[in-house]
Amino acid sequence: MAEAKAGPSIEESIFNTIKEFWIGIVVIILVYFIWKYNLEIEALALAGTAFLGWLAWKLWIHYIQQDFISGIDFVLLEIVPPREVLRSPKAMELFFTNALYHWSIKGGKEEWWQGAVWFWFSLEIVSLEGQVHFYIRTPTRIKDLIETQMYAQYPQAQVKVVEDYTLAIDEISPKSAWMGWGCEFKLTKPAAYPIKTYVDFGLDKDPKEEFKVDPISPVIEFFGSLKKDEQAWVQIVITPKPGPDNVPHSWVEESKKEIFKILKPFTSVKDDGARIEIRTPDIYKNVITAMTAKTSKIGFDTGIRIMYIAKKEAYSMNNRRNMRLIWRQYAKPDCNELYRTNSAQADFYSGIFSASPETVMMLAERMLHEYRERAFFNLPLRHHLFSQHVWGWPLDSFIKAYAHHHTFVLNVEELATLWHFPGQILKVPTLERIESKEASPPTNLPI
């Protein structure tokens, strides 16, 4: 049972209602004056001018943002973990917090004239013919910070600049030697509900190696089992998400509203009107606790994409199927789970009619391009104009509309669960590690 002060007064309720619905109120008042004074022609001209002005503003913002993005240089870093990883994923959580959270309030000049956007990063786990690698794609401006913060948490690790492995795949087409399949993931519930994290597996308590149950192990084991001419890729693309309550569209505030929505049927006002009583059923107690814990840590807007690519003679439908089935360990049935979407397969445009093999291959080629571009945020104009979000069935199949990418908020605990170095107990021979336990970070790191 929880008690709280009584709700807002009548004056506060009226003010909050006006604040929430002020646009609709203004529209009603304008419509009334137009009807009363017969200003239909003038109103139509004004509305047309306002629409053109709004459209010009949207195109201007898109143009300057794309111009800003074109000036960002990216680099791919491979992180080679030490042979013995003794730390829990909590260390990776701290790395994300210190190295990758670059959110700040931008001024009008930066946002509306220079087109500045928040940087985004891609956390990747990749199998190249069974050799497992960890990568981070980052703007070059953040490279030095990533190195220093990675060495701060994993002193025996190695960070090195490498070529983009996706460039080794020329294309997926009838004339290419490669076949491919991929999909993205979305959450089955609002982002306020967390997925299962390393804390749920007890890894925050640093158990002995023989007692550890690491949720990333199924992924690494499967990636290490791939054969010659097979590749498996996963990318987790993230950008900082505002958290404070005073920031518009705060995910923390949205999570609070979701919690209050759950508790509303179990809330009652005492007879004296001075107190509110909330009786949370046992079935919801774990959910409320988990949702509250999620907002206690910083969050990132997140998009997840996976791909299985192989030479045509080595392409395995079983491995393609396995690629999408090795993520069930992150499901928390009473809270949230990852669910695949935008699969590059025959039912992409309709669950009724199957697409042609040429269309399926086109979808795989398009996903290869989006993977290579790490595309989830600040998308080109074509993704806005020709998206499935705009063109529904059956028109989307005629114009070959682009996938509507799903992004959601994960906090650093959830991200560290999805992307961290496995411990000693996982002895996958194809996972590259630093052999020397005594190795130390370079002495010439930038300060």
C-alpha positions in Angstrom: 0.0 0.0 0.0 1.3 3.5 -0.9 -0.1 6.9 0.1 0.3 10.2 -1.5 -1.1 13.7 -1.4 -4.4 14.5 -3.0 -4.6 15.3 -6.7 -4.4 18.7 -8.3 -7.0 21.4 -7.6 -9.8 22.4 -10.1 -7.8 25.4 -11.2 -4.7 23.3 -11.8 -6.7 20.7 -13.7 -8.2 23.4 -16.0 -4.7 24.8 -16.6 -3.2 21.4 -17.4 -6.1 20.7 -19.8 -5.6 24.0 -21.6 -1.8 23.3 -21.8 -2.3 19.9 -23.2 -5.0 20.7 -25.8 -4.2 24.3 -26.6 -3.7 23.6 -30.3 -7.2 22.2 -30.6 -8.7 25.1 -28.7 -7.0 27.6 -31.0 -8.3 25.8 -34.0 -11.9 25.8 -32.7 -11.7 29.5 -32.0 -10.4 30.2 -35.5 -13.1 28.1 -37.2 -15.7 30.0 -35.2 -14.5 33.4 -36.4 -14.1 32.1 -40.0 -17.7 30.9 -40.0 -19.1 34.0 -38.3 -17.4 36.6 -40.6 -17.4 34.5 -43.9 -13.6 34.4 -44.2 -13.4 31.1 -46.0 -11.3 32.3 -49.0 -9.0 34.3 -46.7 -8.7 31.3 -44.4 -7.9 29.0 -47.3 -5.2 31.3 -48.5 -3.7 31.6 -45.0 -3.8 27.8 -44.5 -2.1 27.2 -47.9 0.6 29.7 -47.0 1.1 28.2 -43.6 1.4 24.7 -45.1 4.0 25.8 -47.7 5.9 27.5 -45.0 5.8 24.4 -42.8 6.9 22.3 -45.8 9.8 24.6 -46.6 10.9 24.6 -43.0 10.9 20.8 -42.8 12.9 20.5 -46.1 15.4 23.1 -44.8 16.0 21.2 -41.5 16.4 18.0 -43.4 18.9 19.6 -45.9 21.1 21.2 -43.2 21.1 18.0 -41.1 22.1 15.9 -44.0 24.8 18.5 -44.9 26.1 18.3 -41.3 26.1 14.5 -41.3 28.0 14.4 -44.6 30.9 16.1 -42.7 31.1 13.4 -40.0 34.0 11.0 -40.5 33.4 7.5 -39.0 35.9 4.9 -38.1 35.4 1.2 -37.2 37.2 0.0 -34.1 37.8 -3.6 -33.2 37.9 -4.4 -29.5 39.9 -7.5 -28.8 38.9 -8.6 -25.2 41.5 -10.0 -22.8 41.9 -13.8 -22.5 40.4 -13.7 -19.0 37.4 -11.4 -18.5 36.9 -11.3 -14.7 34.5 -8.3 -14.6 30.7 -8.5 -14.8 28.8 -6.6 -17.6 28.6 -3.7 -15.1 32.0 -2.6 -16.4 30.6 -2.4 -19.9 27.7 -0.4 -18.5 30.1 2.1 -17.1 31.9 2.3 -20.4 28.7 3.1 -22.3 27.9 5.8 -19.7 31.2 7.6 -19.9 32.2 7.1 -23.5 29.0 7.1 -25.6 26.4 9.3 -23.9 27.0 12.7 -25.6 23.6 14.2 -25.2 23.3 18.0 -24.6 20.9 20.8 -25.2 21.7 22.4 -28.5 21.2 26.1 -29.2 19.0 27.5 -32.0 22.0 28.3 -34.2 23.4 24.8 -33.9 20.1 23.1 -34.5 18.4 25.3 -37.1 21.3 26.8 -39.0 24.1 24.3 -38.7 21.9 21.2 -38.6 23.8 19.7 -35.7 22.6 16.2 -34.6 23.6 14.0 -31.8 26.3 11.4 -32.7 25.3 7.8 -33.0 27.3 4.7 -32.5 27.1 1.1 -33.6 27.9 -1.8 -31.3 28.6 -4.9 -33.4 29.2 -8.6 -32.9 30.4 -10.3 -36.1 31.3 -13.8 -37.2 33.5 -14.1 -40.3 33.6 -17.8 -41.2 33.4 -18.6 -37.5 35.9 -16.0 -36.3 34.0 -13.8 -33.7 34.8 -10.1 -33.5 33.6 -7.2 -31.4 33.4 -3.8 -33.2 32.3 -0.2 -32.4 31.7 2.2 -35.2 32.1 5.8 -34.0 32.7 9.3 -35.3 36.5 9.9 -35.4 36.1 12.7 -32.9 35.1 10.2 -30.2 37.7 7.6 -31.0 40.2 8.7 -28.4 37.6 8.8 -25.6 36.4 5.3 -26.5 40.0 4.0 -26.3 40.7 5.5 -22.9 37.4 4.5 -21.4 37.7 0.9 -22.8 41.2 0.6 -21.3 39.8 2.0 -18.0 37.4 -0.9 -17.7 39.5 -3.6 -19.5 43.2 -2.7 -19.1 44.3 -5.9 -21.0 42.0 -5.3 -24.0 43.2 -4.1 -27.4 41.6 -1.4 -29.5 42.6 -1.1 -33.1 41.3 0.6 -36.3 40.1 -1.9 -39.0 38.6 -1.8 -42.4 34.8 -2.1 -42.6 34.1 -5.9 -43.0 30.8 -5.1 -44.9 32.8 -3.8 -47.8 33.9 -7.4 -48.6 30.4 -8.1 -49.8 30.0 -6.4 -53.1 26.2 -6.9 -53.4 23.4 -9.3 -53.1 21.9 -9.9 -56.6 21.5 -12.7 -59.2 24.9 -12.0 -60.6 26.7 -11.8 -57.2 28.3 -14.8 -55.4 26.4 -13.9 -52.2 23.0 -14.7 -50.7 21.7 -12.8 -47.7 18.9 -12.5 -45.2 18.3 -10.1 -42.4 15.8 -8.6 -40.0 15.4 -5.9 -37.4 14.0 -6.1 -33.9 11.3 -4.2 -32.0 9.9 -4.4 -28.5 6.6 -6.2 -28.0 5.5 -3.6 -25.4 6.3 0.1 -24.7 10.0 0.9 -23.9 9.1 1.5 -20.3 9.1 -2.2 -19.8 12.6 -3.6 -19.6 14.0 -6.8 -21.2 15.8 -9.4 -19.2 19.2 -8.1 -18.2 22.5 -9.5 -16.7 21.2 -8.6 -13.3 18.3 -11.1 -13.7 21.0 -13.7 -14.4 22.9 -12.8 -11.3 26.0 -11.6 -13.1 26.0 -8.3 -11.0 27.1 -10.4 -8.0 30.2 -11.7 -9.8 29.6 -15.5 -9.2 32.4 -18.0 -9.7 33.1 -18.8 -13.3 31.6 -22.3 -13.1 28.3 -20.9 -11.8 27.9 -18.1 -14.3 25.0 -18.1 -16.7 25.8 -15.5 -19.3 23.0 -14.6 -21.7 25.5 -13.6 -24.5 26.9 -17.2 -24.6 24.3 -18.6 -27.1 25.1 -15.8 -29.5 28.9 -16.3 -29.3 28.6 -20.1 -29.5 26.4 -19.9 -32.6 28.6 -17.3 -34.3 31.7 -19.5 -33.6 30.0 -22.5 -35.3 29.7 -20.9 -38.7 31.7 -22.5 -41.5 33.7 -21.3 -44.5 32.0 -18.7 -46.7 29.4 -17.9 -44.0 29.0 -14.7 -42.0 26.7 -13.5 -39.3 26.4 -9.8 -38.3 24.5 -8.0 -35.5 24.5 -4.2 -35.0 23.0 -2.3 -32.1 22.8 1.4 -33.3 22.4 3.8 -30.4 22.1 7.6 -29.8 21.6 9.3 -26.5 18.0 9.8 -25.3 17.0 12.7 -23.1 16.1 11.6 -19.6 15.4 14.6 -17.3 11.8 15.4 -16.7 12.2 19.0 -17.9 13.2 17.9 -21.4 10.5 17.5 -24.0 9.6 13.9 -24.9 11.6 12.6 -21.9 11.5 8.8 -21.9 11.6 8.9 -18.1 8.4 11.0 -18.0 6.8 8.6 -20.5 7.7 5.7 -18.3 6.1 7.3 -15.3 2.9 7.8 -17.3 3.0 4.1 -18.2 3.4 3.1 -14.6 0.5 5.4 -13.5 -1.7 3.9 -16.2 -1.1 0.4 -14.8 -1.8 1.6 -11.2 -4.9 3.7 -12.0 -7.4 0.8 -11.7 -6.0 0.1 -8.2 -6.0 3.7 -7.0 -8.7 5.2 -4.8 -9.1 8.5 -2.9 -9.7 8.4 0.8 -13.0 9.7 2.2 -11.4 12.7 3.7 -10.0 13.6 0.2 -6.6 14.3 1.6 -4.9 11.1 0.6 -4.6 8.7 -2.3 -4.3 5.0 -1.7 -2.7 2.7 -4.2 -2.9 -1.1 -3.7 -0.6 -2.8 -6.2 -1.6 -6.4 -6.9 1.2 -8.9 -6.5 1.1 -9.8 -10.1 2.2 -6.2 -11.0 4.8 -5.7 -8.2 7.7 -7.1 -10.1 6.7 -5.2 -13.2 6.5 -1.9 -11.4 9.8 -2.5 -9.7 11.5 -3.4 -13.0 10.1 -0.3 -14.8 11.2 1.9 -11.9 14.7 0.4 -12.0 15.0 1.0 -15.7 14.5 4.8 -15.4 17.2 5.0 -12.8 19.9 4.6 -15.5 20.6 6.7 -18.6 19.0 5.5 -21.8 19.7 5.4 -25.5 17.5 5.4 -28.5 18.2 2.0 -30.0 17.8 0.1 -33.3 18.9 -3.6 -33.7 19.5 -5.3 -37.1 21.0 -8.7 -37.8 22.2 -10.3 -41.1 23.2 -13.8 -42.2 25.3 -13.8 -45.4 27.0 -16.6 -47.2 28.2 -17.7 -50.6 25.3 -19.2 -52.6 26.8 -22.7 -52.4 27.3 -22.4 -48.6 24.0 -20.7 -47.7 22.2 -22.6 -45.0 18.5 -22.1 -44.3 19.0 -23.7 -40.9 21.6 -21.1 -40.0 19.4 -18.4 -41.2 16.6 -19.7 -39.0 19.0 -20.1 -36.0 20.2 -16.6 -36.5 16.8 -15.2 -35.5 16.2 -17.8 -32.7 19.2 -17.1 -30.5 17.8 -14.0 -28.8 15.0 -15.6 -26.7 17.2 -15.4 -23.5 16.5 -11.7 -23.3 12.7 -12.2 -23.1 11.0 -11.3 -19.8 7.4 -12.4 -20.3 5.8 -10.1 -17.7 7.8 -7.1 -19.0 9.2 -7.1 -22.5 11.1 -9.0 -25.2 12.6 -8.5 -28.6 10.5 -9.5 -31.6 11.7 -9.6 -35.2 10.3 -7.2 -37.8 11.2 -6.0 -41.4 12.5 -9.5 -42.4 14.1 -9.6 -45.8 11.9 -12.4 -47.0 8.8 -13.2 -49.2 6.2 -12.0 -46.7 7.8 -8.5 -46.2 5.0 -6.6 -48.1 2.1 -9.0 -47.2 1.4 -12.1 -45.2 -1.0 -13.2 -47.9 0.9 -13.0 -51.2 4.5 -14.0 -51.4 7.0 -11.7 -53.1 9.0 -12.8 -56.1 12.6 -14.1 -55.7 13.8 -10.9 -57.4 12.0 -8.8 -54.8 13.4 -10.9 -51.9 16.9 -10.4 -53.2 16.2 -6.7 -53.6 15.1 -6.5 -50.0 18.3 -8.3 -48.9 20.5 -5.9 -51.0 18.6 -3.0 -49.5 19.2 -4.3 -46.0 22.9 -4.8 -46.7 23.1 -1.1 -47.7 21.2 0.0 -44.6 23.5 -2.2 -42.4 26.6 -0.7 -44.0 25.3 2.8 -43.4 24.2 1.9 -39.9 20.9 3.5 -40.8 18.3 4.0 -38.1 18.6 7.7 -37.3 18.6 10.8 -39.5 17.5 8.9 -42.6 17.7 10.1 -46.2 14.6 11.8 -47.6 13.6 8.7 -49.6 13.0 6.8 -46.3 10.5 9.5 -45.2 8.6 9.8 -48.5 8.6 6.1 -49.6 8.3 4.3 -46.2 5.8 1.6 -45.3 4.8 4.0 -42.5 3.5 6.3 -45.3 2.3 3.8 -47.9 0.3 1.0 -46.4 -0.7 -2.3 -48.0 -1.2 -2.9 -50.9 0.4 0.3 -52.3 3.7 -0.4 -50.5 4.3 -3.5 -52.6 3.7 -1.6 -55.9 6.2 1.2 -55.1 8.6 -1.2 -53.2 8.4 1.0 -50.1 11.3 1.1 -47.6 11.0 -0.6 -44.2 9.7 1.5 -41.4 12.6 1.2 -38.9 11.6 0.7 -35.3 13.7 2.3 -32.6 13.1 2.1 -28.8 14.8 3.1 -25.6 17.2 0.7 -23.8 19.1 1.8 -20.8 22.8 1.1 -20.2 22.1 -2.1 -18.2 20.1 -3.6 -21.1 22.7 -2.5 -23.6 25.5 -4.0 -21.5 23.5 -7.3 -21.5 23.3 -7.4 -25.3 26.9 -6.3 -25.9 29.7 -7.4 -23.5 32.7 -9.7 -23.4 32.0 -13.2 -22.2 33.9 -14.5 -19.2 36.4 -17.2 -18.8 33.9 -20.0 -18.8 33.1 -19.5 -22.5 36.0 -21.2 -24.3 35.0 -20.6 -28.0 38.3 -21.1 -29.8 37.3 -18.8 -32.6 36.7 -15.8 -30.3 39.8 -13.7 -30.7 41.3 -12.7 -27.4 44.5 -11.1 -26.2 46.8 -13.9 -25.2 48.9 -12.1 -22.6 47.2 -11.5 -19.3 50.0 -9.0 -18.4 49.4 -6.7 -21.4 48.7 -3.1 -20.5 47.2 -0.2 -22.5 49.5 1.9 -24.7 51.4 4.6 -22.9 50.8 7.2 -25.6 47.1 7.4 -25.2 45.7 11.0 -25.6 45.0 12.8 -22.4 
